Amino acid sequence: MSNLTAEDLLDETMEPEFYLTALDRCDSCQAQAYYLVGFTEGELLFCRHHFLKSESLLREKSFKIIDESSRLYPERELTDHA
């Protein structure tokens, strides 16, 4: 996780850390979307389940895939609880 300053938040040239929000929903089941798949005709959003179900076909037919599934399992810091 990055430490953003107030200036960073106002800088519109910065790339967002994530494109998809909790409001973005899978076009198949309405679960939270973690994948945006771009085709020449438009874009579709997928939850992890539906993306993995059709992954090979989606990778073959699309020209871009934004994968934010890393948000499902964030890296944890190991600390000594002793």
Long-range contacts (C-beta under 8 A, 24 or more apart in sequence): 18-68, 18-71, 19-66, 19-68, 20-45, 20-66, 20-68, 26-50, 34-67, 34-68, 34-69, 34-71, 34-72, 35-65, 35-66, 35-67, 35-68, 35-69, 36-64, 36-65, 36-66, 36-68, 37-62, 37-64, 37-65, 37-66, 38-62, 38-63, 38-64, 38-65, 38-66, 39-63, 48-72
